[in-house]
Amino acid sequence: MKSSFKSLLEKFRETDWTFLIFIVGIVNVKIYVKAATLVLYILYLLFFTKTRFTEKLPGVSKFYFIMPAIGIIAPIINYANVPNVYWLGYAFGVLQWLMCGFIFYILYINVKNGERIKIRNAVDFFFGLNVLISVVQLIMVMRSSHSLMPYWVWDPEERYGASTGDNLLGIIGNISINNAVLCVLGTIYYLLSGRILFALSCLFIMLLCTSNISIIVTLVALLSILVFYRNKKQFIHGIICIVFILGFYPFLSPVNLRYIQYTCSQFLGISTKKNKTLGPKDKKYYDGSYVQNDSLNKVGLGFSFYKLKVDEKNPEANIEQLKLLKTNNDIHKSKNTNLILNQDIVKAGFY
């Protein structure tokens, strides 16, 4: 215990905290936050560390600087048909491209000339904070949904269930897909660095965000590592990550998994057998006794349950039924319960 505390304290001392603040600022989606972070950090490098910007521009920075010039060609050719408001949007676009070029150049200088251990520790704390913040946000969602598994909870406003991951904003604090992409980068970085526990922690948060495109990109990246990297350790770690994704994600969000299957089949032109949608002719209902019997008994609701009749010819009637469900659910909020849709019914009526 003491040795772990000492190693953590040593890591604190051997961390470039200004670089950590710089990373947190530049990943923010707000352009004024990026700009302020970039300017302040450049001033810090010039006046406090006496850094000289004499390094040649890396290829990535050149790419960012060239893009605005390429983007102006089409508007100049069609100048007569370009509205004035376009140029304002173009100016903001140029600003973002140029900032990205300068940001990458600053990162390049830091990595090349800075102390590797301090930079590495700063990156570790950055991803560690992101994991910690995301977990806290998940706990808050658990509390508001009154469920330890909000990914299986259904509510009329769709705050939970398949949308639970939308609440995990991470250190970026904007939208969950940015958090998911950040975790994809962290997973690949730690995997190639040979630190599997860090890689799995980033992968875990990425899966909690339930971003289907991020999962597909991660699988492609992991398969590429298995094919093109000959390092045995990285190969084993890549297998572990793939198994973790394929084992955990279907358990976490079966609805999202079905959506991926449907989207891929549509993209590949493969016809899928459509499940029969329950309707009034079937004289059946979507059963809303969502936590029937045991769970409802525990919260004092006895054998109360709700049913949602599906009327395919009158969508407005379905909306009224959902409003009724929400009203009934709100009445029993003091009972610390929530409506949970049976997963078999979700699978039967999703498409």
C-alpha positions in Angstrom: 0.0 0.0 0.0 2.8 2.4 1.0 4.8 1.5 -2.1 1.7 2.2 -4.3 1.2 5.6 -2.6 4.9 6.4 -3.1 4.8 5.5 -6.8 1.7 7.6 -7.3 3.3 10.5 -5.5 6.4 10.1 -7.6 4.2 10.1 -10.7 2.6 13.4 -9.5 6.0 14.9 -9.2 7.1 13.6 -12.6 4.2 15.0 -14.6 4.0 18.0 -16.9 0.8 19.6 -15.5 0.9 22.5 -18.0 0.9 20.0 -20.8 -2.0 18.2 -19.2 -4.0 21.4 -19.0 -3.1 22.1 -22.7 -4.5 18.7 -23.7 -7.7 19.2 -21.8 -8.2 22.6 -23.4 -7.5 21.6 -27.0 -9.9 18.6 -27.0 -12.8 20.9 -26.0 -15.1 21.4 -28.9 -15.7 25.1 -28.3 -13.5 27.1 -30.7 -12.8 29.9 -28.2 -11.6 27.5 -25.6 -9.2 25.9 -28.1 -7.9 29.3 -29.2 -7.4 30.6 -25.7 -5.6 27.4 -24.7 -3.3 27.5 -27.7 -2.4 31.2 -27.3 -1.7 30.8 -23.5 0.4 27.7 -24.0 2.5 29.3 -26.7 3.1 32.2 -24.4 4.1 29.8 -21.6 6.5 28.0 -23.9 8.1 31.3 -25.1 8.5 33.1 -21.8 8.8 30.3 -19.2 10.5 27.4 -20.9 12.3 29.5 -23.5 11.2 27.1 -26.2 12.3 28.0 -29.7 10.0 27.1 -32.6 12.8 26.1 -35.0 11.6 22.6 -35.8 10.4 22.0 -39.4 6.7 21.6 -39.8 5.6 17.9 -39.7 3.6 16.5 -42.6 0.3 16.5 -40.6 0.6 20.3 -39.9 1.3 21.0 -43.5 -1.9 19.1 -44.4 -3.9 21.2 -42.1 -2.4 24.4 -43.5 -3.0 23.4 -47.1 -6.7 22.4 -46.6 -8.1 26.0 -46.4 -6.3 26.8 -49.7 -7.9 23.8 -51.4 -11.3 24.7 -49.9 -11.3 28.2 -51.5 -10.9 26.9 -55.1 -14.6 25.9 -55.7 -16.1 29.2 -54.2 -13.7 31.3 -56.4 -14.8 29.4 -59.5 -18.5 29.9 -58.6 -18.1 33.3 -57.0 -21.2 34.7 -58.6 -23.4 32.0 -57.0 -21.8 32.1 -53.5 -23.9 33.8 -50.9 -22.1 36.4 -48.6 -22.9 34.3 -45.5 -20.7 31.6 -46.9 -17.5 33.6 -46.4 -18.3 34.0 -42.7 -18.5 30.2 -42.4 -15.4 29.8 -44.5 -13.5 32.1 -42.2 -14.5 30.0 -39.2 -13.5 26.9 -41.1 -10.1 28.4 -41.9 -9.6 29.3 -38.3 -10.2 25.7 -37.2 -7.9 24.2 -39.8 -5.1 26.6 -38.8 -5.6 26.0 -35.1 -5.4 22.2 -35.7 -2.1 22.7 -37.6 -0.6 24.8 -34.8 -1.8 22.4 -32.2 -0.2 19.5 -33.9 3.0 21.4 -34.3 3.0 22.3 -30.5 2.4 18.6 -29.7 5.2 17.6 -32.1 7.7 20.0 -30.4 6.7 18.8 -26.9 7.1 15.1 -27.7 10.4 15.7 -29.5 12.1 18.1 -27.1 10.2 17.5 -23.8 10.9 15.0 -21.0 9.3 11.7 -22.2 8.4 10.5 -18.7 6.6 13.7 -17.8 4.6 13.8 -21.1 3.7 10.1 -20.7 2.5 10.7 -17.1 0.4 13.7 -18.3 -1.3 11.5 -20.9 -1.9 8.9 -18.3 -3.6 11.4 -15.9 -5.6 12.8 -18.8 -7.1 9.4 -19.7 -7.4 8.5 -16.1 -9.4 11.6 -15.4 -11.6 10.9 -18.4 -12.3 7.4 -17.1 -13.1 8.7 -13.6 -15.4 11.5 -14.8 -17.2 9.1 -17.1 -17.8 6.6 -14.2 -19.1 9.4 -12.0 -21.5 10.4 -14.8 -22.7 6.8 -15.1 -23.3 6.6 -11.3 -25.4 9.8 -11.6 -27.5 8.1 -14.4 -27.9 5.0 -12.3 -29.3 7.2 -9.5 -31.7 9.2 -11.7 -33.0 6.0 -13.4 -33.3 4.1 -10.1 -31.5 1.2 -11.7 -28.1 -0.4 -11.5 -28.4 -1.2 -15.2 -29.9 2.0 -16.9 -29.0 0.5 -20.3 -32.0 -1.9 -19.8 -34.4 0.8 -18.6 -37.0 2.2 -20.8 -38.7 5.6 -20.3 -40.9 7.6 -22.6 -38.4 10.4 -22.9 -35.6 8.0 -23.9 -33.1 9.2 -21.4 -32.0 5.7 -20.6 -32.0 2.4 -22.4 -30.0 2.6 -25.6 -29.6 6.4 -25.0 -27.8 5.9 -21.6 -24.4 6.3 -23.3 -25.4 9.8 -24.4 -25.0 11.0 -20.8 -21.3 10.0 -20.6 -19.6 13.2 -21.8 -16.2 12.5 -20.1 -13.6 15.2 -19.6 -14.6 16.9 -22.9 -18.1 17.7 -21.5 -19.8 18.0 -24.8 -21.3 15.0 -26.6 -20.7 11.3 -25.8 -19.4 10.4 -29.3 -16.4 12.7 -28.7 -15.8 10.8 -25.5 -16.0 7.5 -27.4 -13.6 8.7 -30.1 -11.2 9.9 -27.4 -11.4 6.4 -25.7 -10.7 4.7 -29.1 -7.5 6.7 -29.4 -6.6 5.8 -25.8 -7.2 2.1 -26.4 -5.0 2.0 -29.4 -2.3 4.1 -27.7 -2.1 1.9 -24.6 -2.4 -1.3 -26.6 0.6 -0.4 -28.8 2.4 0.7 -25.6 1.9 -2.7 -24.1 -0.3 -1.6 -21.2 -3.3 -3.7 -21.4 -5.1 -2.5 -18.2 -5.1 1.1 -19.4 -6.2 -0.1 -22.8 -9.2 -2.0 -21.3 -10.2 0.9 -19.1 -10.5 3.2 -22.1 -12.2 0.4 -24.1 -14.7 -0.1 -21.2 -15.7 3.6 -21.3 -15.9 3.6 -25.1 -18.4 0.7 -24.9 -20.4 2.4 -22.2 -20.8 5.4 -24.6 -22.6 2.9 -27.0 -21.3 4.6 -30.1 -21.7 2.0 -32.8 -19.4 3.7 -35.3 -16.7 3.9 -32.6 -17.0 0.2 -31.9 -16.7 -0.6 -35.6 -13.6 1.6 -36.0 -12.1 0.0 -32.9 -12.6 -3.5 -34.3 -11.1 -2.5 -37.6 -8.1 -1.0 -35.8 -7.6 -4.1 -33.6 -7.8 -6.4 -36.5 -5.3 -4.3 -38.4 -2.9 -4.6 -35.4 -3.4 -8.4 -35.4 -2.5 -8.5 -39.1 0.3 -6.0 -39.5 2.0 -6.1 -36.1 4.3 -9.1 -35.4 4.8 -8.4 -31.7 3.4 -11.4 -29.8 2.4 -9.4 -26.7 0.5 -6.9 -28.8 -1.2 -9.7 -30.7 -2.4 -11.3 -27.4 -3.6 -8.0 -26.1 -5.4 -7.3 -29.3 -7.2 -10.7 -29.0 -8.2 -9.8 -25.4 -9.7 -6.5 -26.5 -11.7 -8.0 -29.3 -13.1 -10.7 -27.0 -13.9 -8.1 -24.4 -15.9 -6.1 -27.0 -17.8 -9.1 -28.4 -18.6 -10.4 -24.9 -19.5 -7.2 -23.1 -21.4 -5.1 -25.7 -24.2 -7.6 -26.5 -24.8 -7.9 -22.8 -24.7 -4.1 -22.3 -27.0 -3.0 -25.1 -28.7 -5.7 -27.2 -30.8 -3.0 -29.0 -27.7 -1.2 -30.2 -26.3 -4.6 -31.4 -29.4 -5.2 -33.4 -29.2 -1.8 -34.9 -25.6 -2.5 -36.0 -26.7 -5.8 -37.5 -29.6 -4.0 -39.4 -27.4 -1.1 -40.6 -24.6 -3.5 -41.9 -27.2 -5.7 -43.6 -28.7 -2.6 -45.3 -25.3 -1.3 -46.3 -24.3 -4.7 -47.8 -27.6 -5.2 -49.4 -28.4 -8.3 -47.4 -32.1 -8.9 -46.8 -33.0 -9.7 -43.2 -36.1 -11.4 -42.0 -38.3 -8.8 -40.4 -39.8 -9.6 -37.1 -43.6 -9.3 -37.0 -44.8 -6.1 -35.3 -47.5 -6.6 -32.8 -50.7 -4.8 -33.7 -54.4 -4.6 -32.9 -55.3 -7.4 -35.3 -53.1 -9.8 -33.2 -55.2 -8.9 -30.1 -51.9 -8.6 -28.3 -50.2 -5.9 -26.5 -46.7 -4.7 -25.7 -46.6 -6.0 -22.1 -45.6 -3.2 -19.8 -45.3 -5.2 -16.6 -41.8 -4.3 -17.1 -40.5 -5.2 -13.6 -43.5 -7.4 -12.8 -43.9 -9.5 -9.7 -40.7 -9.6 -7.6 -39.4 -6.1 -8.4 -42.7 -4.4 -8.1 -43.6 -6.3 -4.9 -40.4 -5.0 -3.4 -41.3 -1.4 -4.0 -44.9 -1.9 -2.8 -46.8 -1.9 -6.1 -48.2 -5.4 -5.7 -49.3 -6.8 -9.0 -49.8 -3.4 -10.7 -48.6 -3.3 -14.3 -49.0 -1.3 -17.4 -49.8 -2.3 -21.0 -49.2 -0.3 -24.2 -51.5 -1.1 -27.0 -49.8 -0.7 -30.4 -52.1 0.9 -33.0 -50.3 0.9 -36.4 -53.0 2.9 -38.1 -53.1 5.7 -35.5 -49.6 6.7 -34.3 -51.1 9.5 -32.2 -52.9 6.9 -30.1 -49.5 5.4 -29.4 -48.2 8.7 -28.2 -51.1 9.2 -25.9 -50.4 5.7 -24.5 -46.8 6.7 -23.8 -47.9 9.9 -22.1 -50.2 7.8 -19.9 -47.3 5.5 -19.0 -45.1 8.5 -18.1 -47.9 9.9 -15.9 -48.3 6.6 -14.1 -44.5 6.3 -13.8 -44.3 9.8 -12.3 -46.9 9.0 -9.7 -44.8 6.2 -8.4 -41.5 8.1 -8.4 -41.6 8.1 -4.6 -41.6 4.3 -4.8 -38.1 4.4 -6.3 -39.1 2.5 -9.4 -39.1 3.0 -13.1 -40.6 1.2 -16.1 -38.3 -1.4 -17.7 -39.2 -2.8 -21.1 -38.8 -6.5 -21.4 -35.8 -7.2 -23.7 -37.6 -10.0 -25.6 -40.3 -7.5 -26.5 -37.7 -5.0 -27.6 -36.1 -7.6 -29.9 -39.5 -8.6 -31.3 -40.7 -5.1 -32.1 -37.5 -3.2 -32.9 -37.8 -3.4 -36.6 
